[in-house]
């Protein structure tokens, strides 16, 4: 971590502006002195936004790295070095907070999709399993019907024939076809009653 200080006598009396000039000339001790003077104030600014110790430490480091890189561009006419650094601190802290919030939202969206993806197939698979089981049971129940009732039910529901078309196909009177269908459906309904809660 940045934290060295100037060892020369009278170093504490050197102004921030002079330190900035020394930093622009790549004097690490000047950066260490500036860090020692203002890290608490800058850390307080960061803490007011970030509220996370580890992230606040990172932001503080980023600020002084930026000072090291951009010291040559600093102009005293733009204000005191501390004011400039506080502005940097605020911007970086807000950026860090936004990144964390964006990450949290993205993670929540991702987790929600994962949960939906993991649950939906299970629900669909379970429902499909139940429907397959019901189809199998239904076919078995239809096969158990008397021949003419079975024939009428299959023609009506699997072939889509009307009562009159079934009568023509089976050479049976219309009334007989209706009776066969009614009896067949009553037996199927009775057979399926225990399974209705599964549908």
URSULBEL-V663542 format. One line per field, one symbol per residue. ss: DSSP state (H for helix, E for strand, L for the rest). phi: phi as a letter, one per 40 degrees, with the letter a starting at -180 (. if undefined). psi: psi as a letter, one per 30 degrees, with the letter a starting at -180 (. if undefined). Layout:
BEGIN
ss=???
phi=???
psi=???
END
This chain:
BEGIN
ss=LLLLLLLLLLHHHLLHHHHHHHHHLLLHHHHHHHHHHHHHHHHHHHHHHHLLHHHHHHHHHHHHHHHHHHHHHLLHHHLLHHHHHHHHHHHHHHHHHHHHHHHHHHHHHHHHHHHHHHHHHHHHHHHHHHHHHHHHHHHHHHHLLLHHHHHHHHHHHLLLLLHHHHHHHHLLLHHHHHHHHHHHHHHHHHHHHHHHHHL
phi=.cacbcccdgccccccccdccccccgbccccccccccbccccccccdcbcfadcccccccccccccdccbdcccbdcchcdcccccccccccccdccccccccccccccccccccccccddccccccccccccccccccccccccddccddcccccccbgccdccccccbfbcdccccccccccccccdcccdcbcccc
psi=kkgllkfkkgeffkleeeeeeeefghjeeeeeeeeeegeeeeeeeeefeehjeeeeeeeeeeefeeeeegeffkkffflleeeeeeeeeeeeeeeeeeeeeeeeeeeeeeeeeeeeefeeeeeeeeeeeeeeeeeeeeeeeefflleeeeeeeeeefffgkleeeeeeefhlleeeeeeeeeeeeeeeeeefefgeff.
END
